[in-house]
């Protein structure tokens, strides 16, 4: 029985790492696409891309006769589902606004604050246990996020873009916990609902703000990015949450910002500042404690 749980835990950890790796490309590639697309339009296309992509996956499964054994969403799941959808409208818009005004490498690294938000919310609202080791990790990540948020150490001014990235992380912290409450349900159904409802919600905001773009090439690239970085990533994330819980899965997700930061430095040929390097080291320490935590 112990071996079975070990294998199950290892599989869940693999799903979490795979989810993080796929999500890592989001910030640097989105930064490139934001040259042509508005933050609201970009957020809409990312989720719609996830919805379309996974709908195709479901269609393929049905065409080969594969029947789903997963549980469908029930009436009692409605409050968490609505919360998940609303937060998935707000969070990516905040992130895209942040990326407009912030270096992609900084924004990628700041995404680790989602661990802090998810863990604290999981403890306060859903009574998940946070170990001493995880608390240490949360402390270091918070300190690193604070350093990354300061635009100029000499004048102690805060970065406008960083504030929006942190707000997005808080929204995703709540969203992660809402998703955790329905993670036993069909993951494909959850992600498709996330994709279409959150995507359409963001698209309506883009229409109201008159931020619609008609560049077909950029729209197609954003949809593809959404399928990979949001659709497949969220799907694996939900599978991982089933056995690891919201706080622990979010901790494994911590590798995504480092991959994203590295890609950003390469793509945009950014020269990291001293404060970025200090924050990176502190973030690595925090990530080590969160990802090696054992409940």
C-alpha positions in Angstrom: 0.0 0.0 0.0 2.9 2.4 0.8 4.5 1.6 -2.5 1.2 2.4 -4.3 1.0 5.8 -2.5 4.6 6.5 -3.4 4.0 5.8 -7.1 0.8 7.9 -7.0 2.6 10.7 -5.3 5.5 10.6 -7.8 3.0 10.6 -10.7 1.2 13.7 -9.2 4.6 15.4 -8.8 5.5 14.7 -12.4 2.1 16.2 -13.5 2.9 19.3 -11.4 6.4 19.7 -12.9 5.0 19.2 -16.5 2.3 21.8 -15.8 4.9 24.3 -14.6 7.2 23.7 -17.6 4.4 24.4 -20.1 3.2 27.5 -18.2 6.7 28.9 -18.1 6.6 30.0 -21.7 3.6 32.2 -21.1 5.2 35.4 -19.8 8.1 35.7 -22.4 5.9 34.8 -25.4 3.0 36.9 -24.2 5.4 39.9 -23.9 6.2 39.5 -27.6 2.5 39.2 -28.6 1.6 42.3 -26.5 3.3 44.4 -29.2 0.2 44.0 -31.3 -2.5 42.7 -28.9 -4.0 44.6 -26.0 -3.8 43.0 -22.4 -7.6 42.2 -22.4 -7.5 40.8 -25.9 -4.4 38.7 -25.1 -6.0 37.4 -21.9 -9.2 36.4 -23.8 -7.3 34.6 -26.6 -5.1 32.6 -24.1 -8.2 31.1 -22.4 -10.2 30.7 -25.6 -7.2 28.9 -27.1 -7.2 26.5 -24.1 -10.9 25.9 -24.5 -10.7 25.2 -28.3 -7.6 23.0 -27.9 -9.0 20.8 -25.3 -12.4 20.6 -27.0 -10.5 19.1 -29.9 -8.8 16.6 -27.5 -12.2 15.5 -26.2 -13.5 15.1 -29.8 -10.5 13.0 -30.7 -11.0 10.8 -27.6 -14.6 10.2 -28.6 -13.7 9.5 -32.2 -11.5 6.6 -31.1 -14.1 5.3 -28.7 -12.5 6.3 -25.5 -15.1 6.9 -22.8 -14.4 9.2 -19.9 -14.6 7.7 -16.4 -14.3 11.1 -14.8 -17.1 12.6 -12.6 -19.0 15.5 -14.1 -19.4 18.8 -12.2 -22.4 18.7 -9.8 -24.7 21.4 -8.4 -22.7 21.8 -5.2 -19.7 22.7 -7.4 -21.4 25.8 -8.8 -20.0 28.4 -6.3 -16.4 27.2 -6.8 -16.9 27.0 -10.6 -18.2 30.6 -10.8 -15.4 31.8 -8.5 -12.8 30.0 -10.7 -14.2 31.6 -13.9 -14.4 35.1 -12.5 -10.9 35.0 -11.1 -9.6 33.6 -14.4 -11.0 36.6 -16.1 -9.4 39.1 -13.8 -6.0 37.4 -13.1 -4.7 37.2 -16.7 -5.7 40.7 -17.5 -3.8 42.0 -14.5 -0.8 39.9 -15.6 -0.9 41.2 -19.2 -1.1 44.8 -17.9 1.9 44.0 -15.7 3.9 42.6 -18.6 3.2 45.8 -20.6 5.1 47.8 -18.0 7.6 45.3 -16.6 10.6 43.3 -17.9 9.5 39.8 -18.8 12.2 38.2 -16.6 11.1 40.2 -13.5 7.4 39.3 -14.2 8.3 35.6 -14.7 10.1 35.5 -11.4 7.3 37.4 -9.6 4.9 34.7 -10.6 6.3 32.6 -7.7 4.3 34.9 -5.3 1.4 32.7 -6.4 2.8 30.1 -4.0 2.5 32.4 -1.1 -1.0 33.5 -2.0 -2.2 30.0 -2.6 -0.7 28.6 0.6 -2.0 31.4 2.9 -5.5 31.2 1.4 -5.5 27.3 1.6 -4.6 27.6 5.3 -6.9 30.5 6.3 -10.0 29.4 4.3 -9.7 25.7 3.5 -7.7 24.7 6.6 -4.8 23.1 4.8 -1.8 22.5 6.9 1.4 24.5 6.2 4.5 23.0 7.6 7.4 24.9 9.2 9.5 24.2 6.1 6.9 25.6 3.8 6.6 28.7 6.0 10.4 29.3 5.6 10.0 29.0 1.8 7.1 31.4 1.9 9.2 33.9 3.8 12.1 33.8 1.3 9.7 34.1 -1.7 7.9 37.0 -0.2 11.2 38.8 0.5 12.4 38.1 -3.1 9.0 39.4 -4.5 9.4 42.6 -2.5 12.8 43.2 -4.0 11.5 42.6 -7.5 8.6 45.0 -6.9 11.0 47.9 -6.1 11.8 49.8 -9.2 14.6 51.9 -7.8 16.4 50.9 -4.6 17.9 54.4 -4.2 14.5 56.1 -4.2 12.6 53.1 -2.9 9.9 53.5 -5.6 7.7 50.7 -6.6 7.3 49.3 -10.1 3.9 49.9 -11.6 4.0 46.7 -13.6 5.1 44.6 -10.7 2.1 45.6 -8.6 -0.2 44.3 -11.3 1.7 41.0 -11.5 1.4 40.6 -7.7 -2.3 41.3 -7.8 -2.7 38.6 -10.6 -0.8 36.2 -8.3 -3.3 36.9 -5.5 -6.2 36.3 -7.8 -4.7 33.0 -8.9 -4.1 32.1 -5.3 -7.9 32.2 -4.7 -8.5 30.6 -8.1 -6.2 27.7 -7.3 -8.1 27.0 -4.1 -11.5 27.1 -5.9 -10.1 24.7 -8.5 -8.8 22.4 -5.7 -12.4 22.1 -4.4 -13.6 20.6 -7.8 -10.4 18.8 -8.8 -12.0 15.4 -8.3 -14.3 16.3 -11.3 -13.5 15.8 -15.0 -10.3 17.9 -15.6 -11.0 18.3 -19.3 -14.5 19.6 -18.5 -13.1 22.0 -15.9 -10.4 23.4 -18.3 -12.9 23.7 -21.2 -15.2 25.7 -19.0 -12.4 27.8 -17.8 -11.3 28.4 -21.3 -14.5 29.4 -23.0 -16.3 31.2 -20.1 -13.2 33.1 -18.8 -12.1 33.8 -22.4 -15.4 35.1 -23.5 -15.6 37.3 -20.3 -12.2 38.8 -21.1 -13.3 39.3 -24.8 -16.4 41.2 -23.8 -14.2 43.5 -21.7 -11.9 44.0 -24.7 -14.9 44.9 -26.9 -16.2 47.4 -24.3 -12.8 49.0 -24.1 -12.5 48.9 -27.9 -9.3 47.0 -27.7 -10.1 44.3 -30.4 -7.3 43.5 -32.8 -7.8 41.9 -36.2 -4.2 40.8 -36.9 -4.9 37.1 -37.8 -1.3 36.0 -37.3 -1.0 37.3 -33.8 -4.5 36.0 -32.9 -3.5 32.5 -34.1 -0.2 32.6 -32.2 -2.0 33.7 -29.0 -4.6 30.9 -29.4 -1.8 28.3 -29.8 0.0 29.7 -26.7 -3.2 29.5 -24.8 -3.7 25.8 -25.7 -0.2 24.9 -24.5 0.6 27.3 -21.6 -3.0 27.4 -20.2 -4.9 24.5 -21.5 -2.5 21.6 -21.2 -0.8 23.2 -18.2 -4.0 23.6 -16.2 -5.1 20.1 -17.1 -1.9 18.6 -15.6 -2.2 21.0 -12.7 -5.6 19.7 -11.8 -4.4 16.1 -12.0 -1.6 17.0 -9.6 -3.9 18.8 -7.1 -5.9 15.6 -6.6 -3.1 14.0 -4.6 -0.9 16.9 -3.6 -3.4 19.6 -2.5 -3.4 23.2 -3.6 -0.5 24.4 -1.5 1.9 21.6 -2.4 1.0 21.6 -6.1 1.6 25.4 -6.2 5.0 24.8 -4.6 6.0 22.4 -7.4 4.8 25.0 -9.8 7.6 27.2 -8.6 10.0 26.0 -11.3 7.9 27.8 -14.0 9.1 31.4 -13.1 12.8 30.3 -13.3 12.3 28.8 -16.7 10.3 31.8 -17.8 12.9 34.2 -16.5 15.7 32.4 -18.4 13.7 32.4 -21.6 13.0 36.1 -21.1 16.7 37.0 -20.6 17.5 35.1 -23.8 14.6 36.4 -26.0 14.9 40.0 -25.0 18.6 40.0 -24.3 18.0 41.6 -21.0 21.0 42.3 -18.7 19.9 41.3 -15.2 20.3 44.0 -12.6 22.0 43.5 -9.2 18.6 43.6 -7.5 17.3 40.9 -9.9 20.3 38.6 -9.1 19.8 39.1 -5.4 16.1 38.4 -5.7 16.9 35.3 -7.9 19.1 33.8 -5.2 16.6 34.5 -2.4 13.8 33.1 -4.6 15.9 29.9 -5.3 16.3 29.4 -1.5 12.6 29.8 -1.0 11.8 27.5 -3.9 14.1 24.9 -2.5 12.3 24.9 0.9 8.8 24.8 -0.7 9.6 22.0 -3.2 11.4 19.8 -0.7 8.6 20.2 1.9 7.2 16.8 3.1 3.9 16.7 4.9 
